[in-house]
Amino acid sequence: MEDNDDFFDEMDPQNIAADLMDTKERARVLSFISKLKLYDSNPQELTNLYTTILEDDNVAYLLLKLSQDPIFVKHFPEFYVKNQYGEDVINCQQNSSYHKYGVFRHILTTIECVGNPQIPIGKWQKKLLKWTMLLHDIGKPYVKVILDDGTDSFANHDEKSVELAKGILDRFYFNDEEKKIILTLIKYHDKYLNEGEITYDNMKFLASELENSKELFYLLLDVKDSDARAKSVDVYNKFKLVKNKYIEFINKYMGYDTDASKDDDEIIDNGLTNTIEGISKPELDMLIDDVMNRRRIKSVYQPVVDVNKKNIYGYEVFTRIENSKNIKIVDFINYTNQIGKYEKIQQVMMINSIDSFESVQEKDANTIFINCDINSYDKYVNKPRLYDMMARNKIVLEFQNYEKKDFSELQKIITTVHKNKGMVALDNFGIGSLTIDDINVLDIDYIIPDVSLIRELKEDEEKQRFLSSVATYALSKGCNVIAVGIEDVETLNLVVRLGVNLVQGYYFSKPVDTIGGLNQKIKTLLANKDNDAVI
């Protein structure tokens, strides 16, 4: 096998061509080769092994050495098919102003880069990203054409890569959803890369191809980003401008809380409404001052329902801004971050939500759920005032961004909240890197799986298994699970069968400013549903 790319001379400072490997790395390579041979006929174990390799900090070195062993040739024969120029995936050159590496070095570099999207991801998503990058360009040698000017063209390589990747994934151990996601990411990794292509129609089409999932959109954006990083500096600088347009579209079209089904005028998370476009800086500054002084803000409530008891368990409180111009939450929050007022805004909204809840006369439950950025809580929240409110109300702080905290530090916060008669929920659980085993040391009261894990739950067995395992864990720990995003009776029945009895979503009610009569409406809905599914 020939190695024509200078990558193979750069990988080891002592000259990899002379095979002067570090003893530890040599042993690791031989260990992986031995295990790959041992599990040669076991697709599941092979997939796990290659995933471990792809996630290794030294993945480029490991794959370079493995690519020279017959066992890798056997598992990935598509990498070694020669084209008309005598090149395969391993030694295919890319003579183009867009590229600085040959195909294989480019692939290895993208594997190293990928796995850092702008949303928290877990091990499952990281696995899909790593396999995507391994396979995203393997079609290039098959379609390569050297043009008259001596440069290389790889037209339609994405389609050929999808075709080859499908055969590889079928040999390994991937379920249908995993295959679909990887193949979709490969299919669109090299499309819509020019600013002029980031049109509303193109992005809506791409969103539909990604099942209107904000999570998948961000995974694709990470794939594109990693691909661009491994190309020329000029390509990456241009992509950064395109990337901003992608993010702008995601936020405008798909919403801040990953729920693309919400109406444009619907409130989101901690409370702000839609687009900042058309509002001047003086107007925006005045609005921020009003919000900080608790003017032009209004609380709305969405019930959390106890299916077993057939009544309202509590209320999550959101905040609307009363303004003649729509304001997009992401733009507003970015602006408050820039001027150093985000933490203060968080405190104002928390305190206002609790005050508003205390003044409601017709509530059918006294438990209130409040969204809380853990960093804002730690740095700025007026804790004495909050603790005084906890003494009068059953307050649950729905912590977000908790993954960035050290576990011992997070547990200290939880202990202090409990000491002051408050409760703690981990919101958006399941889409980040934390697993059930990771949070075992934390004394939490509620787990709230991310809404993306409830969406399409009926069709997704992997999500069902996850929710069931979370419910089982919660039962063993004496805490509760709240399934959010319940929009139909079939999903409601399913989450109950999986062991969850606290639910929230549009099936029962959108956030409303008047809660009188909600409890009777909920009792009627539960009385009319499948009783067997409730029990």
C-alpha positions as CSV (number, residue, x, y, z in Angstrom):
1,M,0.0,0.0,0.0
2,E,1.5,3.4,-1.0
3,D,1.3,6.5,1.3
4,N,1.8,9.5,-1.0
5,D,0.4,12.2,1.3
6,D,3.0,14.0,3.4
7,F,0.7,13.5,6.4
8,F,2.4,10.1,6.9
9,D,5.7,11.9,7.4
10,E,4.3,14.4,9.9
11,M,2.3,12.2,12.3
12,D,5.3,11.3,14.5
13,P,8.0,13.9,15.3
14,Q,10.6,11.2,15.0
15,N,9.5,10.2,11.5
16,I,6.6,7.8,11.2
17,A,8.0,6.4,8.0
18,A,10.8,4.8,10.1
19,D,8.1,3.5,12.5
20,L,9.7,5.0,15.6
21,M,6.6,4.8,17.7
22,D,6.3,5.4,21.3
23,T,6.2,2.0,23.1
24,K,2.8,2.7,24.7
25,E,1.2,3.7,21.4
26,R,2.7,0.7,19.7
27,A,1.1,-1.5,22.4
28,R,-2.2,0.2,22.0
29,V,-2.3,-0.3,18.3
30,L,-1.4,-4.0,18.6
31,S,-4.0,-4.4,21.3
32,F,-6.7,-2.9,19.1
33,I,-5.7,-5.1,16.2
34,S,-5.8,-8.2,18.5
35,K,-9.3,-7.3,19.7
36,L,-10.5,-6.5,16.1
37,K,-9.4,-10.0,15.1
38,L,-11.0,-11.6,18.1
39,Y,-14.4,-10.0,17.4
40,D,-14.1,-10.3,13.6
41,S,-17.4,-12.1,13.3
42,N,-19.3,-10.0,15.9
43,P,-20.7,-6.8,14.3
44,Q,-21.8,-5.3,17.6
45,E,-18.4,-5.7,19.3
46,L,-16.6,-4.5,16.2
47,T,-18.8,-1.4,16.1
48,N,-18.1,-0.7,19.8
49,L,-14.3,-1.1,19.2
50,Y,-14.2,1.1,16.2
51,T,-16.3,3.7,18.1
52,T,-13.8,3.6,20.9
53,I,-11.0,4.2,18.4
54,L,-12.8,7.1,16.7
55,E,-13.4,8.8,20.1
56,D,-9.7,8.4,21.1
57,D,-7.6,11.5,21.6
58,N,-5.0,10.0,19.3
59,V,-7.5,8.8,16.7
60,A,-5.5,10.1,13.7
61,Y,-2.4,8.1,14.7
62,L,-4.4,5.0,15.6
63,L,-6.3,4.9,12.3
64,L,-3.2,5.6,10.3
65,K,-1.5,2.5,11.7
66,L,-4.6,0.4,11.6
67,S,-5.2,1.3,8.0
68,Q,-1.9,-0.6,7.2
69,D,-3.2,-3.8,8.8
70,P,-5.1,-6.5,6.8
71,I,-7.9,-6.6,9.5
72,F,-8.8,-2.9,8.6
73,V,-8.7,-3.8,4.9
74,K,-11.1,-6.6,5.6
75,H,-13.5,-4.4,7.5
76,F,-13.4,-1.4,5.1
77,P,-12.6,-2.8,1.6
78,E,-14.2,0.3,0.1
79,F,-11.2,2.3,1.3
80,Y,-8.9,0.3,-1.0
81,V,-10.6,0.2,-4.4
82,K,-8.2,1.9,-6.9
83,N,-9.5,4.5,-9.3
84,Q,-8.2,5.2,-12.8
85,Y,-5.3,7.1,-11.4
86,G,-4.3,4.2,-9.1
87,E,-5.5,6.0,-6.0
88,D,-7.8,4.8,-3.2
89,V,-9.1,6.5,0.0
90,I,-5.8,6.1,1.8
91,N,-3.6,7.8,-0.8
92,C,-5.9,9.9,-2.9
93,Q,-4.6,13.4,-3.5
94,Q,-6.7,16.6,-3.6
95,N,-5.0,19.1,-5.9
96,S,-7.3,22.0,-5.3
97,S,-7.3,25.5,-3.7
98,Y,-9.9,24.2,-1.4
99,H,-7.8,21.5,0.2
100,K,-4.5,21.3,2.1
101,Y,-4.5,17.5,2.7
102,G,-5.1,14.3,0.8
103,V,-8.4,12.5,1.3
104,F,-7.4,10.3,4.2
105,R,-5.5,12.9,6.2
106,H,-8.5,15.2,5.7
107,I,-10.8,12.5,7.0
108,L,-8.6,11.9,10.1
109,T,-8.5,15.6,10.8
110,T,-12.3,16.0,10.6
111,I,-12.7,13.1,13.1
112,E,-10.4,14.9,15.5
113,C,-12.4,18.2,15.1
114,V,-16.0,16.9,15.3
115,G,-18.0,16.5,18.4
116,N,-18.3,20.1,19.6
117,P,-21.6,21.4,18.4
118,Q,-23.2,24.5,20.0
119,I,-25.6,22.3,22.0
120,P,-24.8,19.7,24.7
121,I,-24.5,16.2,23.3
122,G,-24.3,12.7,24.7
123,K,-22.3,9.7,23.8
124,W,-24.8,8.5,21.3
125,Q,-24.7,11.8,19.3
126,K,-20.9,11.8,19.5
127,K,-20.7,8.3,18.1
128,L,-22.8,9.3,15.1
129,L,-20.7,12.3,14.4
130,K,-17.4,10.4,14.5
131,W,-18.7,7.7,12.2
132,T,-20.1,10.4,9.9
133,M,-16.7,11.9,9.5
134,L,-15.0,8.6,8.9
135,L,-17.2,7.9,6.0
136,H,-18.2,11.4,4.7
137,D,-15.5,11.6,1.9
138,I,-14.9,8.0,1.0
139,G,-16.6,8.4,-2.4
140,K,-13.9,10.9,-3.6
141,P,-11.5,8.5,-5.3
142,Y,-14.4,6.9,-7.1
143,V,-15.5,10.1,-8.8
144,K,-12.1,11.9,-9.1
145,V,-11.4,13.6,-12.4
146,I,-8.2,15.5,-13.1
147,L,-9.1,18.6,-15.1
148,D,-7.1,20.1,-18.0
149,D,-5.5,22.7,-15.7
150,G,-4.2,19.9,-13.4
151,T,-6.6,20.5,-10.6
152,D,-8.8,17.7,-9.2
153,S,-12.6,17.6,-9.3
154,F,-14.8,15.5,-7.0
155,A,-18.3,16.3,-8.3
156,N,-21.1,14.2,-6.7
157,H,-18.7,12.6,-4.2
158,D,-21.3,13.1,-1.4
159,E,-23.8,10.9,-3.3
160,K,-21.1,8.2,-3.8
161,S,-20.0,8.4,-0.2
162,V,-23.7,7.8,0.9
163,E,-23.8,4.8,-1.3
164,L,-20.6,3.3,0.0
165,A,-21.4,4.3,3.6
166,K,-24.7,2.5,3.5
167,G,-23.0,-0.8,2.6
168,I,-20.5,-0.3,5.5
169,L,-23.2,0.6,8.1
170,D,-25.2,-2.5,7.0
171,R,-22.2,-4.7,7.8
172,F,-21.7,-3.1,11.2
173,Y,-24.2,-2.8,14.1
174,F,-26.4,0.3,13.7
175,N,-30.1,0.5,14.0
176,D,-32.2,2.1,11.3
177,E,-32.4,5.6,13.0
178,E,-28.6,5.7,13.4
179,K,-28.1,4.7,9.7
180,K,-30.5,7.4,8.6
181,I,-28.9,10.1,10.6
182,I,-25.3,9.3,9.5
183,L,-26.3,9.0,5.8
184,T,-28.3,12.3,6.0
185,L,-25.3,14.1,7.5
186,I,-23.0,12.7,4.8
187,K,-25.5,13.6,2.1
188,Y,-25.6,17.3,3.1
189,H,-22.1,17.8,4.5
190,D,-20.9,19.5,1.3
191,K,-24.1,21.3,0.3
192,Y,-25.2,24.9,0.9
193,L,-21.8,26.3,1.7
194,N,-22.0,29.6,-0.1
195,E,-23.7,32.6,1.5
196,G,-26.0,33.0,-1.5
197,E,-27.3,29.5,-0.9
198,I,-28.5,30.2,2.7
199,T,-32.0,31.2,1.6
200,Y,-35.2,30.6,3.5
201,D,-36.4,28.1,1.0
202,N,-33.1,26.1,1.0
203,M,-33.0,26.1,4.8
204,K,-36.6,25.0,5.1
205,F,-35.9,22.2,2.8
206,L,-32.8,21.2,4.7
207,A,-34.8,21.4,8.0
208,S,-37.4,19.0,6.5
209,E,-34.6,16.6,5.5
210,L,-33.5,16.8,9.2
211,E,-37.0,16.1,10.4
212,N,-37.3,19.7,11.7
213,S,-35.0,18.7,14.5
214,K,-32.8,21.5,15.9
215,E,-30.5,18.9,17.4
216,L,-29.9,17.3,14.0
217,F,-29.4,20.7,12.5
218,Y,-26.7,21.5,15.0
219,L,-25.1,18.1,14.4
220,L,-25.0,18.8,10.6
221,L,-23.5,22.3,11.4
222,D,-20.8,20.6,13.4
223,V,-20.0,18.2,10.5
224,K,-19.8,21.2,8.1
225,D,-17.6,23.1,10.6
226,S,-15.2,20.2,11.1
227,D,-15.0,19.6,7.3
228,A,-14.2,23.3,6.7
229,R,-11.5,23.3,9.4
230,A,-9.7,20.5,7.7
231,K,-9.6,22.4,4.4
232,S,-7.7,25.6,3.6
233,V,-7.7,28.6,5.8
234,D,-9.6,30.6,3.2
235,V,-12.3,28.0,3.0
236,Y,-12.8,28.0,6.8
237,N,-12.8,31.8,7.1
238,K,-15.6,31.9,4.4
239,F,-17.5,29.1,6.2
240,K,-17.6,31.0,9.5
241,L,-19.7,33.7,7.8
242,V,-22.0,31.0,6.4
243,K,-22.2,29.3,9.8
244,N,-23.6,32.5,11.3
245,K,-26.3,32.5,8.7
246,Y,-27.2,28.9,9.6
247,I,-27.4,29.8,13.3
248,E,-29.6,32.8,12.5
249,F,-31.9,30.5,10.6
250,I,-32.0,27.9,13.3
251,N,-32.9,30.4,15.9
252,K,-35.6,32.2,13.8
253,Y,-37.2,29.2,12.2
254,M,-36.7,26.4,14.8
255,G,-37.0,28.3,18.0
256,Y,-34.7,28.7,21.0
257,D,-35.8,25.6,22.9
258,T,-35.4,23.1,20.1
259,D,-39.2,22.8,19.6
260,A,-40.0,23.8,16.0
261,S,-43.7,23.1,16.5
262,K,-44.3,26.2,18.5
263,D,-46.1,29.2,17.1
264,D,-44.0,32.3,16.3
265,D,-45.6,34.3,19.1
266,E,-45.2,31.6,21.7
267,I,-43.1,32.2,24.8
268,I,-39.9,30.1,25.2
269,D,-38.0,28.9,28.3
270,N,-37.1,31.8,30.6
271,G,-39.3,34.0,29.0
272,L,-38.8,36.3,26.1
273,T,-40.6,36.4,22.8
274,N,-39.7,36.9,19.1
275,T,-37.3,38.9,16.9
276,I,-35.1,41.8,17.7
277,E,-35.1,43.0,14.1
278,G,-36.4,46.5,13.7
279,I,-35.8,47.7,17.2
280,S,-33.2,50.4,17.8
281,K,-30.5,50.3,20.5
282,P,-32.1,53.1,22.5
283,E,-35.5,51.2,22.4
284,L,-33.8,48.0,23.4
285,D,-31.9,49.6,26.2
286,M,-35.1,51.2,27.5
287,L,-36.9,47.8,27.3
288,I,-34.1,46.1,29.3
289,D,-34.4,48.8,31.9
290,D,-38.1,48.3,32.1
291,V,-37.7,44.5,32.4
292,M,-35.0,45.0,35.2
293,N,-37.5,47.2,37.0
294,R,-40.2,44.5,36.5
295,R,-42.3,46.6,34.1
296,R,-43.8,45.3,30.8
297,I,-43.4,41.7,31.9
298,K,-46.2,39.2,32.5
299,S,-46.2,35.7,34.0
300,V,-48.0,32.8,32.3
301,Y,-48.5,29.3,33.6
302,Q,-48.4,25.8,32.2
303,P,-49.7,22.9,34.4
304,V,-47.6,19.9,35.4
305,V,-50.1,17.0,35.6
306,D,-50.1,14.0,37.9
307,V,-51.7,11.3,35.7
308,N,-52.2,8.8,38.5
309,K,-54.0,11.3,40.7
310,K,-55.7,12.9,37.7
311,N,-55.1,16.5,38.9
312,I,-52.6,19.4,38.6
313,Y,-49.4,18.7,40.4
314,G,-47.8,22.1,40.0
315,Y,-47.2,24.9,37.5
316,E,-44.2,26.0,35.4
317,V,-44.0,29.8,35.2
318,F,-42.8,31.6,32.1
319,T,-42.4,35.3,31.4
320,R,-43.7,37.3,28.5
321,I,-42.5,40.8,27.6
322,E,-45.3,43.1,26.8
323,N,-43.9,45.1,23.8
324,S,-45.2,46.4,20.6
325,K,-42.3,44.9,18.7
326,N,-41.5,41.2,18.7
327,I,-38.2,40.2,20.3
328,K,-36.3,37.0,19.6
329,I,-35.1,35.4,22.8
330,V,-31.6,34.4,21.5
331,D,-30.9,38.0,20.3
332,F,-32.2,39.5,23.5
333,I,-30.2,37.2,25.7
334,N,-27.1,37.7,23.5
335,Y,-27.5,41.4,23.9
336,T,-27.9,41.2,27.7
337,N,-24.9,39.0,27.9
338,Q,-22.8,41.5,25.9
339,I,-23.7,44.4,28.2
340,G,-23.3,42.3,31.4
341,K,-27.0,42.2,32.5
342,Y,-28.0,38.6,31.7
343,E,-27.6,37.4,35.3
344,K,-29.7,40.4,36.6
345,I,-32.4,39.7,34.0
346,Q,-32.5,36.1,35.3
347,Q,-32.9,37.2,38.9
348,V,-35.7,39.6,38.0
349,M,-37.6,37.0,36.1
350,M,-37.3,34.4,38.9
351,I,-38.4,36.8,41.6
352,N,-41.3,38.2,39.4
353,S,-42.5,34.7,38.6
354,I,-42.6,33.7,42.2
355,D,-44.3,36.9,43.3
356,S,-46.9,36.5,40.5
357,F,-47.6,32.9,41.5
358,E,-48.1,33.9,45.1
359,S,-50.8,36.4,44.0
360,V,-52.8,33.9,42.1
361,Q,-56.0,33.0,44.0
362,E,-57.4,30.1,41.9
363,K,-54.4,27.7,41.8
364,D,-55.1,24.0,42.4
365,A,-51.5,23.2,43.5
366,N,-48.8,25.1,45.4
367,T,-45.7,23.7,43.6
368,I,-44.0,26.1,41.2
369,F,-41.3,25.2,38.7
370,I,-38.9,28.0,37.7
371,N,-36.2,27.8,35.0
372,C,-32.8,28.7,36.4
373,D,-29.4,29.0,34.7
374,I,-27.0,27.4,37.2
375,N,-24.3,30.0,36.4
376,S,-26.7,32.9,37.0
377,Y,-27.9,31.3,40.2
378,D,-24.4,30.9,41.5
379,K,-23.2,34.4,40.6
380,Y,-26.1,36.8,41.0
381,V,-29.4,35.5,42.4
382,N,-30.4,37.3,45.6
383,K,-30.4,34.1,47.6
384,P,-31.7,35.4,50.9
385,R,-34.8,36.7,49.2
386,L,-35.2,33.5,47.2
387,Y,-34.8,31.4,50.3
388,D,-37.4,33.5,52.1
389,M,-39.8,32.8,49.2
390,M,-38.9,29.0,49.4
391,A,-40.2,29.1,53.0
392,R,-43.6,30.2,51.8
393,N,-43.9,28.2,48.5
394,K,-43.0,24.8,47.1
395,I,-40.3,26.0,44.7
396,V,-38.5,23.8,42.2
397,L,-35.5,25.3,40.5
398,E,-35.1,23.7,37.0
399,F,-31.4,24.0,36.7
400,Q,-29.9,24.3,33.2
401,N,-26.2,24.3,32.1
402,Y,-25.4,22.1,35.2
403,E,-23.1,19.9,33.2
404,K,-20.4,22.6,33.4
405,K,-20.4,22.4,37.2
406,D,-18.1,20.1,39.2
407,F,-20.3,17.5,40.9
408,S,-19.2,18.3,44.4
409,E,-19.9,22.0,43.8
410,L,-23.3,21.2,42.3
411,Q,-24.2,19.0,45.3
412,K,-23.3,21.8,47.7
413,I,-25.8,24.0,45.8
414,I,-28.5,21.3,46.0
415,T,-27.9,20.8,49.7
416,T,-28.3,24.5,50.4
417,V,-31.5,24.6,48.3
418,H,-32.9,21.7,50.3
419,K,-31.8,23.3,53.6
420,N,-33.9,26.3,52.7
421,K,-37.0,24.1,51.8
422,G,-36.5,24.3,48.0
423,M,-36.3,21.5,45.5
424,V,-34.1,20.9,42.4
425,A,-34.7,19.5,38.9
426,L,-32.2,18.7,36.2
427,D,-33.8,20.2,33.0
428,N,-32.9,19.1,29.5
429,F,-31.5,15.8,30.7
430,G,-30.3,13.3,28.2
431,I,-29.0,15.4,25.3
432,G,-25.7,16.3,27.1
433,S,-22.8,14.2,28.1
434,L,-24.1,13.3,31.6
435,T,-25.6,9.8,32.0
436,I,-27.7,8.3,34.7
437,D,-24.6,6.8,36.4
438,D,-23.0,10.3,36.4
439,I,-25.8,11.9,38.4
440,N,-26.1,9.0,40.8
441,V,-24.2,11.0,43.4
442,L,-26.6,14.0,43.3
443,D,-29.5,14.3,45.6
444,I,-32.0,15.7,43.1
445,D,-35.8,15.8,43.3
446,Y,-36.8,15.8,39.6
447,I,-35.4,14.7,36.3
448,I,-36.8,16.4,33.2
449,P,-35.7,14.7,30.0
450,D,-35.1,17.1,27.1
451,V,-38.2,17.7,24.9
452,S,-36.3,16.3,21.9
453,L,-36.3,12.9,23.6
454,I,-40.2,12.9,23.9
455,R,-40.7,14.1,20.3
456,E,-41.5,11.1,18.0
457,L,-41.2,8.8,21.1
458,K,-43.8,6.5,19.5
459,E,-41.5,5.7,16.6
460,D,-38.2,5.6,18.4
461,E,-37.4,2.5,20.5
462,E,-34.1,4.0,21.6
463,K,-35.8,7.0,23.2
464,Q,-38.4,4.6,24.8
465,R,-35.6,2.6,26.3
466,F,-33.9,5.7,27.6
467,L,-37.1,7.1,29.2
468,S,-37.8,3.7,30.8
469,S,-34.3,3.6,32.3
470,V,-34.6,7.1,33.6
471,A,-38.0,6.2,35.2
472,T,-36.5,3.1,36.8
473,Y,-33.6,5.0,38.1
474,A,-35.8,7.8,39.5
475,L,-38.0,5.2,41.3
476,S,-34.9,3.7,43.0
477,K,-33.6,7.1,44.1
478,G,-37.0,8.4,45.3
479,C,-37.1,11.3,42.8
480,N,-39.6,12.1,40.1
481,V,-39.5,12.2,36.3
482,I,-41.5,14.9,34.4
483,A,-42.1,14.2,30.7
484,V,-42.5,17.5,28.8
485,G,-43.7,18.1,25.3
486,I,-46.8,15.9,25.5
487,E,-49.0,16.9,22.6
488,D,-51.3,13.9,22.0
489,V,-53.0,11.1,23.9
490,E,-50.8,8.3,22.2
491,T,-47.6,9.9,23.6
492,L,-49.3,10.4,27.0
493,N,-50.3,6.7,27.1
494,L,-46.8,5.6,26.1
495,V,-44.9,7.7,28.7
496,V,-47.2,6.3,31.4
497,R,-46.5,2.8,30.3
498,L,-42.8,3.5,30.5
499,G,-43.2,4.5,34.1
500,V,-43.7,8.3,34.1
501,N,-46.7,9.8,35.8
502,L,-45.8,13.5,35.9
503,V,-46.4,15.1,32.5
504,Q,-46.6,18.6,30.8
505,G,-47.5,19.8,27.4
506,Y,-49.9,21.2,24.9
507,Y,-52.2,18.2,25.2
508,F,-53.3,19.6,28.5
509,S,-52.7,23.4,28.0
510,K,-50.5,26.0,26.5
511,P,-49.0,28.5,28.9
512,V,-52.0,30.7,30.0
513,D,-52.3,33.8,32.2
514,T,-55.6,32.5,33.9
515,I,-55.5,29.1,35.5
516,G,-59.1,28.9,36.7
517,G,-60.9,25.9,35.4
518,L,-57.7,24.1,34.2
519,N,-58.0,21.4,36.8
520,Q,-61.5,20.4,35.6
521,K,-60.4,20.4,32.0
522,I,-57.5,18.1,32.9
523,K,-59.7,15.7,34.9
524,T,-62.0,15.5,31.9
525,L,-59.1,14.8,29.5
526,L,-57.8,12.0,31.7
527,A,-61.2,10.5,32.3
528,N,-61.8,10.2,28.5
529,K,-58.4,8.6,27.8
530,D,-57.5,4.9,27.9
531,N,-57.9,4.1,31.6
532,D,-55.8,1.0,31.2
533,A,-52.9,3.1,30.1
534,V,-53.2,5.4,33.1
535,I,-53.1,2.7,35.7
